[in-house]
């Protein structure tokens, strides 16, 4: 391009200069949220412990009844 073809930027010396910006999406890093809350995790642990205790008692009772026969 020659200098005569090049466009020059002309800024006004008085007044305001306006710039219209189009709104754009701003993507941020996704935030990972737990699938279960802390309280629900504790409840699950308590239920698992209770199930294990019942299972242990049943096994102990079965062993005790096998010895009596």
Predicted model as a PDB file, atoms N, CA, C, CB and O in Angstrom, pLDDT in the B-factor column:
MODEL        1                                                                  
ATOM      1  N   UNK A   1       0.840  -1.184   0.000  1.00 52.00           N  
ATOM      2  CA  UNK A   1       0.000   0.000   0.000  1.00 52.00           C  
ATOM      3  C   UNK A   1       0.879   1.239   0.000  1.00 52.00           C  
ATOM      4  CB  UNK A   1      -0.952   0.003   1.213  1.00 52.00           C  
ATOM      5  O   UNK A   1       1.921   1.295   0.654  1.00 52.00           O  
ATOM      6  N   UNK A   2       0.449   2.171  -0.712  1.00 57.00           N  
ATOM      7  CA  UNK A   2       1.173   3.438  -0.705  1.00 57.00           C  
ATOM      8  C   UNK A   2       0.626   4.307   0.415  1.00 57.00           C  
ATOM      9  CB  UNK A   2       1.057   4.164  -2.077  1.00 57.00           C  
ATOM     10  O   UNK A   2      -0.429   4.016   0.978  1.00 57.00           O  
ATOM     11  N   UNK A   3       1.337   5.360   0.730  1.00 59.00           N  
ATOM     12  CA  UNK A   3       0.920   6.230   1.823  1.00 59.00           C  
ATOM     13  C   UNK A   3      -0.369   6.967   1.502  1.00 59.00           C  
ATOM     14  CB  UNK A   3       2.011   7.224   2.143  1.00 59.00           C  
ATOM     15  O   UNK A   3      -1.120   7.315   2.414  1.00 59.00           O  
ATOM     16  N   UNK A   4      -0.633   7.205   0.263  1.00 58.00           N  
ATOM     17  CA  UNK A   4      -1.868   7.904  -0.102  1.00 58.00           C  
ATOM     18  C   UNK A   4      -3.090   7.011   0.088  1.00 58.00           C  
ATOM     19  CB  UNK A   4      -1.796   8.388  -1.553  1.00 58.00           C  
ATOM     20  O   UNK A   4      -4.189   7.502   0.347  1.00 58.00           O  
ATOM     21  N   UNK A   5      -2.897   5.689  -0.043  1.00 63.00           N  
ATOM     22  CA  UNK A   5      -4.007   4.752   0.144  1.00 63.00           C  
ATOM     23  C   UNK A   5      -4.257   4.440   1.619  1.00 63.00           C  
ATOM     24  CB  UNK A   5      -3.731   3.460  -0.612  1.00 63.00           C  
ATOM     25  O   UNK A   5      -5.360   4.044   1.995  1.00 63.00           O  
ATOM     26  N   UNK A   6      -3.253   4.616   2.433  1.00 73.00           N  
ATOM     27  CA  UNK A   6      -3.378   4.281   3.857  1.00 73.00           C  
ATOM     28  C   UNK A   6      -4.347   5.254   4.518  1.00 73.00           C  
ATOM     29  CB  UNK A   6      -1.989   4.321   4.568  1.00 73.00           C  
ATOM     30  O   UNK A   6      -4.367   6.447   4.216  1.00 73.00           O  
ATOM     31  N   UNK A   7      -5.126   4.722   5.403  1.00 78.00           N  
ATOM     32  CA  UNK A   7      -6.080   5.570   6.140  1.00 78.00           C  
ATOM     33  C   UNK A   7      -5.414   6.109   7.391  1.00 78.00           C  
ATOM     34  CB  UNK A   7      -7.369   4.779   6.510  1.00 78.00           C  
ATOM     35  O   UNK A   7      -4.671   5.405   8.074  1.00 78.00           O  
ATOM     36  N   UNK A   8      -5.693   7.359   7.675  1.00 81.00           N  
ATOM     37  CA  UNK A   8      -5.163   7.969   8.879  1.00 81.00           C  
ATOM     38  C   UNK A   8      -6.270   8.057   9.916  1.00 81.00           C  
ATOM     39  CB  UNK A   8      -4.571   9.364   8.581  1.00 81.00           C  
ATOM     40  O   UNK A   8      -7.436   8.283   9.593  1.00 81.00           O  
ATOM     41  N   UNK A   9      -5.885   7.876  11.144  1.00 79.00           N  
ATOM     42  CA  UNK A   9      -6.843   7.994  12.237  1.00 79.00           C  
ATOM     43  C   UNK A   9      -6.914   9.449  12.642  1.00 79.00           C  
ATOM     44  CB  UNK A   9      -6.450   7.093  13.447  1.00 79.00           C  
ATOM     45  O   UNK A   9      -5.892  10.084  12.901  1.00 79.00           O  
ATOM     46  N   UNK A  10      -8.122   9.973  12.694  1.00 76.00           N  
ATOM     47  CA  UNK A  10      -8.314  11.369  13.061  1.00 76.00           C  
ATOM     48  C   UNK A  10      -9.097  11.411  14.362  1.00 76.00           C  
ATOM     49  CB  UNK A  10      -9.049  12.159  11.933  1.00 76.00           C  
ATOM     50  O   UNK A  10     -10.226  10.925  14.430  1.00 76.00           O  
ATOM     51  N   UNK A  11      -8.506  11.984  15.380  1.00 74.00           N  
ATOM     52  CA  UNK A  11      -9.157  12.130  16.675  1.00 74.00           C  
ATOM     53  C   UNK A  11      -9.522  13.596  16.871  1.00 74.00           C  
ATOM     54  CB  UNK A  11      -8.241  11.622  17.829  1.00 74.00           C  
ATOM     55  O   UNK A  11      -8.728  14.484  16.561  1.00 74.00           O  
ATOM     56  N   UNK A  12     -10.720  13.848  17.385  1.00 73.00           N  
ATOM     57  CA  UNK A  12     -11.108  15.244  17.603  1.00 73.00           C  
ATOM     58  C   UNK A  12     -10.313  15.863  18.753  1.00 73.00           C  
ATOM     59  CB  UNK A  12     -12.615  15.342  17.891  1.00 73.00           C  
ATOM     60  O   UNK A  12      -9.961  15.180  19.714  1.00 73.00           O  
ATOM     61  N   UNK A  13     -10.040  17.146  18.644  1.00 79.00           N  
ATOM     62  CA  UNK A  13      -9.297  17.844  19.695  1.00 79.00           C  
ATOM     63  C   UNK A  13     -10.240  18.394  20.752  1.00 79.00           C  
ATOM     64  CB  UNK A  13      -8.458  18.980  19.100  1.00 79.00           C  
ATOM     65  O   UNK A  13      -9.804  18.705  21.861  1.00 79.00           O  
ATOM     66  N   UNK A  14     -11.529  18.521  20.431  1.00 81.00           N  
ATOM     67  CA  UNK A  14     -12.534  18.978  21.376  1.00 81.00           C  
ATOM     68  C   UNK A  14     -13.686  17.990  21.366  1.00 81.00           C  
ATOM     69  CB  UNK A  14     -13.023  20.411  21.033  1.00 81.00           C  
ATOM     70  O   UNK A  14     -13.895  17.264  20.394  1.00 81.00           O  
ATOM     71  N   UNK A  15     -14.421  17.976  22.449  1.00 76.00           N  
ATOM     72  CA  UNK A  15     -15.597  17.126  22.495  1.00 76.00           C  
ATOM     73  C   UNK A  15     -15.287  15.736  23.053  1.00 76.00           C  
ATOM     74  CB  UNK A  15     -16.195  17.003  21.114  1.00 76.00           C  
ATOM     75  O   UNK A  15     -14.195  15.479  23.560  1.00 76.00           O  
ATOM     76  N   UNK A  16     -16.251  14.875  22.947  1.00 72.00           N  
ATOM     77  CA  UNK A  16     -16.142  13.534  23.498  1.00 72.00           C  
ATOM     78  C   UNK A  16     -15.941  12.518  22.380  1.00 72.00           C  
ATOM     79  CB  UNK A  16     -17.389  13.187  24.322  1.00 72.00           C  
ATOM     80  O   UNK A  16     -16.443  12.680  21.268  1.00 72.00           O  
ATOM     81  N   UNK A  17     -15.208  11.485  22.699  1.00 69.00           N  
ATOM     82  CA  UNK A  17     -15.022  10.374  21.768  1.00 69.00           C  
ATOM     83  C   UNK A  17     -15.820   9.205  22.328  1.00 69.00           C  
ATOM     84  CB  UNK A  17     -13.487  10.003  21.580  1.00 69.00           C  
ATOM     85  O   UNK A  17     -15.618   8.803  23.474  1.00 69.00           O  
ATOM     86  N   UNK A  18     -16.723   8.659  21.523  1.00 70.00           N  
ATOM     87  CA  UNK A  18     -17.568   7.550  21.963  1.00 70.00           C  
ATOM     88  C   UNK A  18     -17.067   6.249  21.361  1.00 70.00           C  
ATOM     89  CB  UNK A  18     -19.042   7.792  21.575  1.00 70.00           C  
ATOM     90  O   UNK A  18     -16.591   6.200  20.227  1.00 70.00           O  
ATOM     91  N   UNK A  19     -17.189   5.222  22.144  1.00 69.00           N  
ATOM     92  CA  UNK A  19     -16.830   3.885  21.681  1.00 69.00           C  
ATOM     93  C   UNK A  19     -17.927   2.948  22.135  1.00 69.00           C  
ATOM     94  CB  UNK A  19     -15.426   3.431  22.224  1.00 69.00           C  
ATOM     95  O   UNK A  19     -18.188   2.828  23.332  1.00 69.00           O  
ATOM     96  N   UNK A  20     -18.568   2.287  21.201  1.00 74.00           N  
ATOM     97  CA  UNK A  20     -19.635   1.349  21.544  1.00 74.00           C  
ATOM     98  C   UNK A  20     -19.041  -0.043  21.609  1.00 74.00           C  
ATOM     99  CB  UNK A  20     -20.806   1.410  20.513  1.00 74.00           C  
ATOM    100  O   UNK A  20     -18.460  -0.538  20.643  1.00 74.00           O  
ATOM    101  N   UNK A  21     -19.195  -0.649  22.738  1.00 76.00           N  
ATOM    102  CA  UNK A  21     -18.663  -1.988  22.941  1.00 76.00           C  
ATOM    103  C   UNK A  21     -19.818  -2.976  22.956  1.00 76.00           C  
ATOM    104  CB  UNK A  21     -17.840  -2.074  24.258  1.00 76.00           C  
ATOM    105  O   UNK A  21     -20.833  -2.750  23.615  1.00 76.00           O  
ATOM    106  N   UNK A  22     -19.659  -4.051  22.239  1.00 78.00           N  
ATOM    107  CA  UNK A  22     -20.688  -5.089  22.232  1.00 78.00           C  
ATOM    108  C   UNK A  22     -20.491  -5.969  23.460  1.00 78.00           C  
ATOM    109  CB  UNK A  22     -20.632  -5.939  20.918  1.00 78.00           C  
ATOM    110  O   UNK A  22     -19.363  -6.350  23.776  1.00 78.00           O  
ATOM    111  N   UNK A  23     -21.572  -6.293  24.151  1.00 78.00           N  
ATOM    112  CA  UNK A  23     -21.424  -7.185  25.307  1.00 78.00           C  
ATOM    113  C   UNK A  23     -20.974  -8.576  24.852  1.00 78.00           C  
ATOM    114  CB  UNK A  23     -22.756  -7.283  26.096  1.00 78.00           C  
ATOM    115  O   UNK A  23     -21.469  -9.106  23.857  1.00 78.00           O  
ATOM    116  N   UNK A  24     -20.057  -9.138  25.574  1.00 82.00           N  
ATOM    117  CA  UNK A  24     -19.530 -10.465  25.243  1.00 82.00           C  
ATOM    118  C   UNK A  24     -19.607 -11.331  26.480  1.00 82.00           C  
ATOM    119  CB  UNK A  24     -18.064 -10.386  24.711  1.00 82.00           C  
ATOM    120  O   UNK A  24     -19.611 -10.835  27.606  1.00 82.00           O  
ATOM    121  N   UNK A  25     -19.669 -12.630  26.255  1.00 83.00           N  
ATOM    122  CA  UNK A  25     -19.669 -13.567  27.368  1.00 83.00           C  
ATOM    123  C   UNK A  25     -18.271 -13.626  27.962  1.00 83.00           C  
ATOM    124  CB  UNK A  25     -20.139 -14.974  26.916  1.00 83.00           C  
ATOM    125  O   UNK A  25     -17.273 -13.642  27.241  1.00 83.00           O  
ATOM    126  N   UNK A  26     -18.218 -13.658  29.267  1.00 81.00           N  
ATOM    127  CA  UNK A  26     -16.949 -13.806  29.960  1.00 81.00           C  
ATOM    128  C   UNK A  26     -16.988 -15.167  30.640  1.00 81.00           C  
ATOM    129  CB  UNK A  26     -16.699 -12.636  30.997  1.00 81.00           C  
ATOM    130  O   UNK A  26     -17.766 -15.397  31.566  1.00 81.00           O  
ATOM    131  N   UNK A  27     -16.148 -16.047  30.170  1.00 84.00           N  
ATOM    132  CA  UNK A  27     -16.120 -17.395  30.724  1.00 84.00           C  
ATOM    133  C   UNK A  27     -15.105 -17.445  31.850  1.00 84.00           C  
ATOM    134  CB  UNK A  27     -15.784 -18.442  29.633  1.00 84.00           C  
ATOM    135  O   UNK A  27     -13.983 -16.954  31.721  1.00 84.00           O  
ATOM    136  N   UNK A  28     -15.516 -18.048  32.957  1.00 85.00           N  
ATOM    137  CA  UNK A  28     -14.614 -18.175  34.085  1.00 85.00           C  
ATOM    138  C   UNK A  28     -14.396 -19.665  34.366  1.00 85.00           C  
ATOM    139  CB  UNK A  28     -15.179 -17.437  35.340  1.00 85.00           C  
ATOM    140  O   UNK A  28     -15.087 -20.526  33.822  1.00 85.00           O  
ATOM    141  N   UNK A  29     -13.456 -19.931  35.196  1.00 85.00           N  
ATOM    142  CA  UNK A  29     -13.135 -21.303  35.552  1.00 85.00           C  
ATOM    143  C   UNK A  29     -14.325 -21.911  36.290  1.00 85.00           C  
ATOM    144  CB  UNK A  29     -11.846 -21.368  36.421  1.00 85.00           C  
ATOM    145  O   UNK A  29     -14.850 -21.296  37.217  1.00 85.00           O  
ATOM    146  N   UNK A  30     -14.758 -23.107  35.894  1.00 83.00           N  
ATOM    147  CA  UNK A  30     -15.908 -23.703  36.572  1.00 83.00           C  
ATOM    148  C   UNK A  30     -15.582 -24.047  38.023  1.00 83.00           C  
ATOM    149  CB  UNK A  30     -16.369 -24.957  35.829  1.00 83.00           C  
ATOM    150  O   UNK A  30     -14.468 -24.457  38.349  1.00 83.00           O  
ATOM    151  N   UNK A  31     -16.554 -23.875  38.858  1.00 83.00           N  
ATOM    152  CA  UNK A  31     -16.377 -24.169  40.271  1.00 83.00           C  
ATOM    153  C   UNK A  31     -16.970 -25.542  40.542  1.00 83.00           C  
ATOM    154  CB  UNK A  31     -17.039 -23.077  41.169  1.00 83.00           C  
ATOM    155  O   UNK A  31     -18.135 -25.797  40.236  1.00 83.00           O  
ATOM    156  N   UNK A  32     -16.169 -26.414  41.111  1.00 84.00           N  
ATOM    157  CA  UNK A  32     -16.613 -27.764  41.397  1.00 84.00           C  
ATOM    158  C   UNK A  32     -17.324 -27.783  42.741  1.00 84.00           C  
ATOM    159  CB  UNK A  32     -15.426 -28.750  41.388  1.00 84.00           C  
ATOM    160  O   UNK A  32     -16.794 -27.329  43.755  1.00 84.00           O  
ATOM    161  N   UNK A  33     -18.518 -28.310  42.721  1.00 79.00           N  
ATOM    162  CA  UNK A  33     -19.297 -28.406  43.951  1.00 79.00           C  
ATOM    163  C   UNK A  33     -19.434 -29.880  44.318  1.00 79.00           C  
ATOM    164  CB  UNK A  33     -20.702 -27.731  43.791  1.00 79.00           C  
ATOM    165  O   UNK A  33     -19.591 -30.724  43.437  1.00 79.00           O  
ATOM    166  N   UNK A  34     -19.375 -30.192  45.594  1.00 77.00           N  
ATOM    167  CA  UNK A  34     -19.518 -31.593  45.986  1.00 77.00           C  
ATOM    168  C   UNK A  34     -20.921 -32.100  45.655  1.00 77.00           C  
ATOM    169  CB  UNK A  34     -19.225 -31.767  47.492  1.00 77.00           C  
ATOM    170  O   UNK A  34     -21.905 -31.368  45.757  1.00 77.00           O  
ATOM    171  N   UNK A  35     -20.987 -33.363  45.260  1.00 80.00           N  
ATOM    172  CA  UNK A  35     -22.279 -33.955  44.953  1.00 80.00           C  
ATOM    173  C   UNK A  35     -23.086 -34.194  46.226  1.00 80.00           C  
ATOM    174  CB  UNK A  35     -22.094 -35.265  44.190  1.00 80.00           C  
ATOM    175  O   UNK A  35     -24.317 -34.174  46.205  1.00 80.00           O  
ATOM    176  N   UNK A  36     -22.385 -34.418  47.324  1.00 80.00           N  
ATOM    177  CA  UNK A  36     -23.048 -34.631  48.605  1.00 80.00           C  
ATOM    178  C   UNK A  36     -22.514 -33.613  49.605  1.00 80.00           C  
ATOM    179  CB  UNK A  36     -22.830 -36.088  49.119  1.00 80.00           C  
ATOM    180  O   UNK A  36     -21.337 -33.254  49.578  1.00 80.00           O  
ATOM    181  N   UNK A  37     -23.387 -33.161  50.476  1.00 87.00           N  
ATOM    182  CA  UNK A  37     -22.941 -32.226  51.499  1.00 87.00           C  
ATOM    183  C   UNK A  37     -22.197 -32.987  52.597  1.00 87.00           C  
ATOM    184  CB  UNK A  37     -24.143 -31.442  52.089  1.00 87.00           C  
ATOM    185  O   UNK A  37     -22.255 -34.215  52.663  1.00 87.00           O  
ATOM    186  N   UNK A  38     -21.513 -32.259  53.438  1.00 88.00           N  
ATOM    187  CA  UNK A  38     -20.745 -32.864  54.531  1.00 88.00           C  
ATOM    188  C   UNK A  38     -21.682 -33.610  55.473  1.00 88.00           C  
ATOM    189  CB  UNK A  38     -19.945 -31.785  55.306  1.00 88.00           C  
ATOM    190  O   UNK A  38     -21.358 -34.702  55.941  1.00 88.00           O  
ATOM    191  N   UNK A  39     -22.834 -33.026  55.749  1.00 90.00           N  
ATOM    192  CA  UNK A  39     -23.803 -33.660  56.647  1.00 90.00           C  
ATOM    193  C   UNK A  39     -24.304 -34.965  56.058  1.00 90.00           C  
ATOM    194  CB  UNK A  39     -24.983 -32.719  56.924  1.00 90.00           C  
ATOM    195  O   UNK A  39     -24.446 -35.956  56.774  1.00 90.00           O  
ATOM    196  N   UNK A  40     -24.571 -34.977  54.769  1.00 91.00           N  
ATOM    197  CA  UNK A  40     -25.046 -36.195  54.115  1.00 91.00           C  
ATOM    198  C   UNK A  40     -23.958 -37.263  54.118  1.00 91.00           C  
ATOM    199  CB  UNK A  40     -25.496 -35.896  52.674  1.00 91.00           C  
ATOM    200  O   UNK A  40     -24.255 -38.448  54.267  1.00 91.00           O  
ATOM    201  N   UNK A  41     -22.706 -36.857  53.955  1.00 90.00           N  
ATOM    202  CA  UNK A  41     -21.596 -37.811  54.019  1.00 90.00           C  
ATOM    203  C   UNK A  41     -21.515 -38.443  55.408  1.00 90.00           C  
ATOM    204  CB  UNK A  41     -20.261 -37.116  53.669  1.00 90.00           C  
ATOM    205  O   UNK A  41     -21.329 -39.653  55.530  1.00 90.00           O  
ATOM    206  N   UNK A  42     -21.656 -37.622  56.456  1.00 93.00           N  
ATOM    207  CA  UNK A  42     -21.620 -38.149  57.828  1.00 93.00           C  
ATOM    208  C   UNK A  42     -22.770 -39.118  58.061  1.00 93.00           C  
ATOM    209  CB  UNK A  42     -21.681 -37.000  58.854  1.00 93.00           C  
ATOM    210  O   UNK A  42     -22.588 -40.165  58.682  1.00 93.00           O  
ATOM    211  N   UNK A  43     -23.957 -38.770  57.565  1.00 94.00           N  
ATOM    212  CA  UNK A  43     -25.120 -39.642  57.707  1.00 94.00           C  
ATOM    213  C   UNK A  43     -24.888 -40.981  57.009  1.00 94.00           C  
ATOM    214  CB  UNK A  43     -26.371 -38.959  57.139  1.00 94.00           C  
ATOM    215  O   UNK A  43     -25.236 -42.033  57.546  1.00 94.00           O  
ATOM    216  N   UNK A  44     -24.304 -40.941  55.818  1.00 94.00           N  
ATOM    217  CA  UNK A  44     -23.992 -42.175  55.094  1.00 94.00           C  
ATOM    218  C   UNK A  44     -22.995 -43.027  55.873  1.00 94.00           C  
ATOM    219  CB  UNK A  44     -23.433 -41.853  53.699  1.00 94.00           C  
ATOM    220  O   UNK A  44     -23.131 -44.249  55.933  1.00 94.00           O  
ATOM    221  N   UNK A  45     -21.999 -42.386  56.467  1.00 95.00           N  
ATOM    222  CA  UNK A  45     -21.013 -43.128  57.260  1.00 95.00           C  
ATOM    223  C   UNK A  45     -21.670 -43.766  58.478  1.00 95.00           C  
ATOM    224  CB  UNK A  45     -19.865 -42.202  57.702  1.00 95.00           C  
ATOM    225  O   UNK A  45     -21.368 -44.911  58.815  1.00 95.00           O  
ATOM    226  N   UNK A  46     -22.569 -43.032  59.146  1.00 96.00           N  
ATOM    227  CA  UNK A  46     -23.269 -43.583  60.312  1.00 96.00           C  
ATOM    228  C   UNK A  46     -24.128 -44.772  59.910  1.00 96.00           C  
ATOM    229  CB  UNK A  46     -24.138 -42.506  60.982  1.00 96.00           C  
ATOM    230  O   UNK A  46     -24.168 -45.775  60.622  1.00 96.00           O  
ATOM    231  N   UNK A  47     -24.822 -44.670  58.769  1.00 97.00           N  
ATOM    232  CA  UNK A  47     -25.662 -45.778  58.313  1.00 97.00           C  
ATOM    233  C   UNK A  47     -24.818 -46.992  57.947  1.00 97.00           C  
ATOM    234  CB  UNK A  47     -26.509 -45.347  57.114  1.00 97.00           C  
ATOM    235  O   UNK A  47     -25.200 -48.126  58.239  1.00 97.00           O  
ATOM    236  N   UNK A  48     -23.679 -46.760  57.314  1.00 97.00           N  
ATOM    237  CA  UNK A  48     -22.796 -47.871  56.955  1.00 97.00           C  
ATOM    238  C   UNK A  48     -22.262 -48.551  58.214  1.00 97.00           C  
ATOM    239  CB  UNK A  48     -21.627 -47.375  56.075  1.00 97.00           C  
ATOM    240  O   UNK A  48     -22.170 -49.777  58.263  1.00 97.00           O  
ATOM    241  N   UNK A  49     -21.911 -47.765  59.230  1.00 97.00           N  
ATOM    242  CA  UNK A  49     -21.421 -48.330  60.488  1.00 97.00           C  
ATOM    243  C   UNK A  49     -22.523 -49.135  61.174  1.00 97.00           C  
ATOM    244  CB  UNK A  49     -20.911 -47.211  61.425  1.00 97.00           C  
ATOM    245  O   UNK A  49     -22.251 -50.204  61.721  1.00 97.00           O  
ATOM    246  N   UNK A  50     -23.763 -48.638  61.154  1.00 96.00           N  
ATOM    247  CA  UNK A  50     -24.879 -49.368  61.768  1.00 96.00           C  
ATOM    248  C   UNK A  50     -25.126 -50.681  61.025  1.00 96.00           C  
ATOM    249  CB  UNK A  50     -26.165 -48.500  61.769  1.00 96.00           C  
ATOM    250  O   UNK A  50     -25.364 -51.714  61.651  1.00 96.00           O  
ATOM    251  N   UNK A  51     -25.071 -50.640  59.686  1.00 96.00           N  
ATOM    252  CA  UNK A  51     -25.253 -51.877  58.910  1.00 96.00           C  
ATOM    253  C   UNK A  51     -24.180 -52.904  59.246  1.00 96.00           C  
ATOM    254  CB  UNK A  51     -25.228 -51.575  57.405  1.00 96.00           C  
ATOM    255  O   UNK A  51     -24.464 -54.095  59.378  1.00 96.00           O  
ATOM    256  N   UNK A  52     -22.934 -52.424  59.385  1.00 96.00           N  
ATOM    257  CA  UNK A  52     -21.823 -53.318  59.706  1.00 96.00           C  
ATOM    258  C   UNK A  52     -22.007 -53.943  61.094  1.00 96.00           C  
ATOM    259  CB  UNK A  52     -20.486 -52.556  59.639  1.00 96.00           C  
ATOM    260  O   UNK A  52     -21.712 -55.122  61.287  1.00 96.00           O  
ATOM    261  N   UNK A  53     -22.493 -53.157  62.055  1.00 95.00           N  
ATOM    262  CA  UNK A  53     -22.729 -53.690  63.397  1.00 95.00           C  
ATOM    263  C   UNK A  53     -23.807 -54.768  63.373  1.00 95.00           C  
ATOM    264  CB  UNK A  53     -23.131 -52.565  64.358  1.00 95.00           C  
ATOM    265  O   UNK A  53     -23.659 -55.810  64.011  1.00 95.00           O  
ATOM    266  N   UNK A  54     -24.896 -54.518  62.635  1.00 95.00           N  
ATOM    267  CA  UNK A  54     -25.967 -55.511  62.534  1.00 95.00           C  
ATOM    268  C   UNK A  54     -25.445 -56.781  61.869  1.00 95.00           C  
ATOM    269  CB  UNK A  54     -27.167 -54.943  61.743  1.00 95.00           C  
ATOM    270  O   UNK A  54     -25.768 -57.891  62.292  1.00 95.00           O  
ATOM    271  N   UNK A  55     -24.646 -56.610  60.834  1.00 94.00           N  
ATOM    272  CA  UNK A  55     -24.078 -57.763  60.130  1.00 94.00           C  
ATOM    273  C   UNK A  55     -23.164 -58.557  61.064  1.00 94.00           C  
ATOM    274  CB  UNK A  55     -23.297 -57.304  58.873  1.00 94.00           C  
ATOM    275  O   UNK A  55     -23.212 -59.787  61.081  1.00 94.00           O  
ATOM    276  N   UNK A  56     -22.325 -57.852  61.847  1.00 93.00           N  
ATOM    277  CA  UNK A  56     -21.424 -58.524  62.791  1.00 93.00           C  
ATOM    278  C   UNK A  56     -22.208 -59.281  63.856  1.00 93.00           C  
ATOM    279  CB  UNK A  56     -20.487 -57.507  63.456  1.00 93.00           C  
ATOM    280  O   UNK A  56     -21.835 -60.392  64.230  1.00 93.00           O  
ATOM    281  N   UNK A  57     -23.297 -58.682  64.347  1.00 92.00           N  
ATOM    282  CA  UNK A  57     -24.125 -59.365  65.356  1.00 92.00           C  
ATOM    283  C   UNK A  57     -24.765 -60.621  64.774  1.00 92.00           C  
ATOM    284  CB  UNK A  57     -25.220 -58.416  65.893  1.00 92.00           C  
ATOM    285  O   UNK A  57     -24.808 -61.661  65.431  1.00 92.00           O  
ATOM    286  N   UNK A  58     -25.258 -60.525  63.554  1.00 91.00           N  
ATOM    287  CA  UNK A  58     -25.879 -61.686  62.912  1.00 91.00           C  
ATOM    288  C   UNK A  58     -24.867 -62.805  62.710  1.00 91.00           C  
ATOM    289  CB  UNK A  58     -26.498 -61.290  61.567  1.00 91.00           C  
ATOM    290  O   UNK A  58     -25.187 -63.978  62.903  1.00 91.00           O  
ATOM    291  N   UNK A  59     -23.646 -62.445  62.322  1.00 88.00           N  
ATOM    292  CA  UNK A  59     -22.591 -63.449  62.140  1.00 88.00           C  
ATOM    293  C   UNK A  59     -22.262 -64.082  63.483  1.00 88.00           C  
ATOM    294  CB  UNK A  59     -21.317 -62.817  61.507  1.00 88.00           C  
ATOM    295  O   UNK A  59     -22.094 -65.298  63.575  1.00 88.00           O  
ATOM    296  N   UNK A  60     -22.168 -63.261  64.526  1.00 87.00           N  
ATOM    297  CA  UNK A  60     -21.855 -63.783  65.871  1.00 87.00           C  
ATOM    298  C   UNK A  60     -22.954 -64.705  66.358  1.00 87.00           C  
ATOM    299  CB  UNK A  60     -21.658 -62.631  66.875  1.00 87.00           C  
ATOM    300  O   UNK A  60     -22.676 -65.733  66.977  1.00 87.00           O  
ATOM    301  N   UNK A  61     -24.221 -64.342  66.080  1.00 86.00           N  
ATOM    302  CA  UNK A  61     -25.333 -65.193  66.493  1.00 86.00           C  
ATOM    303  C   UNK A  61     -25.346 -66.501  65.717  1.00 86.00           C  
ATOM    304  CB  UNK A  61     -26.657 -64.463  66.307  1.00 86.00           C  
ATOM    305  O   UNK A  61     -25.642 -67.557  66.277  1.00 86.00           O  
ATOM    306  N   UNK A  62     -25.027 -66.433  64.437  1.00 84.00           N  
ATOM    307  CA  UNK A  62     -24.970 -67.655  63.625  1.00 84.00           C  
ATOM    308  C   UNK A  62     -23.848 -68.557  64.114  1.00 84.00           C  
ATOM    309  CB  UNK A  62     -24.770 -67.314  62.131  1.00 84.00           C  
ATOM    310  O   UNK A  62     -24.032 -69.774  64.157  1.00 84.00           O  
ATOM    311  N   UNK A  63     -22.707 -68.020  64.480  1.00 81.00           N  
ATOM    312  CA  UNK A  63     -21.616 -68.822  64.995  1.00 81.00           C  
ATOM    313  C   UNK A  63     -21.978 -69.413  66.345  1.00 81.00           C  
ATOM    314  CB  UNK A  63     -20.346 -67.992  65.103  1.00 81.00           C  
ATOM    315  O   UNK A  63     -21.619 -70.553  66.639  1.00 81.00           O  
ATOM    316  N   UNK A  64     -22.683 -68.653  67.169  1.00 78.00           N  
ATOM    317  CA  UNK A  64     -23.097 -69.142  68.479  1.00 78.00           C  
ATOM    318  C   UNK A  64     -24.115 -70.260  68.342  1.00 78.00           C  
ATOM    319  CB  UNK A  64     -23.674 -68.004  69.318  1.00 78.00           C  
ATOM    320  O   UNK A  64     -24.068 -71.209  69.124  1.00 78.00           O  
ATOM    321  N   UNK A  65     -25.017 -70.195  67.403  1.00 73.00           N  
ATOM    322  CA  UNK A  65     -26.014 -71.241  67.223  1.00 73.00           C  
ATOM    323  C   UNK A  65     -25.391 -72.483  66.586  1.00 73.00           C  
ATOM    324  CB  UNK A  65     -27.175 -70.727  66.364  1.00 73.00           C  
ATOM    325  O   UNK A  65     -25.880 -73.590  66.815  1.00 73.00           O  
ATOM    326  N   UNK A  66     -24.333 -72.333  65.797  1.00 65.00           N  
ATOM    327  CA  UNK A  66     -23.651 -73.476  65.207  1.00 65.00           C  
ATOM    328  C   UNK A  66     -22.908 -74.261  66.281  1.00 65.00           C  
ATOM    329  CB  UNK A  66     -22.679 -73.018  64.108  1.00 65.00           C  
ATOM    330  O   UNK A  66     -22.822 -75.486  66.188  1.00 65.00           O  
ATOM    331  N   UNK A  67     -22.379 -73.602  67.280  1.00 61.00           N  
ATOM    332  CA  UNK A  67     -21.648 -74.278  68.352  1.00 61.00           C  
ATOM    333  C   UNK A  67     -22.580 -75.059  69.254  1.00 61.00           C  
ATOM    334  CB  UNK A  67     -20.862 -73.272  69.172  1.00 61.00           C  
ATOM    335  O   UNK A  67     -22.150 -76.051  69.843  1.00 61.00           O  
ATOM    336  N   UNK A  68     -23.843 -74.660  69.393  1.00 57.00           N  
ATOM    337  CA  UNK A  68     -24.794 -75.340  70.271  1.00 57.00           C  
ATOM    338  C   UNK A  68     -25.291 -76.646  69.654  1.00 57.00           C  
ATOM    339  CB  UNK A  68     -25.977 -74.425  70.578  1.00 57.00           C  
ATOM    340  O   UNK A  68     -25.722 -77.542  70.380  1.00 57.00           O  
ATOM    341  N   UNK A  69     -25.241 -76.764  68.364  1.00 55.00           N  
ATOM    342  CA  UNK A  69     -25.749 -77.968  67.695  1.00 55.00           C  
ATOM    343  C   UNK A  69     -24.796 -79.060  67.777  1.00 55.00           C  
ATOM    344  CB  UNK A  69     -26.071 -77.715  66.279  1.00 55.00           C  
ATOM    345  O   UNK A  69     -25.060 -80.149  67.267  1.00 55.00           O  
TER     346      UNK A  69                                                      
ENDMDL                                                                          
END                                                                             
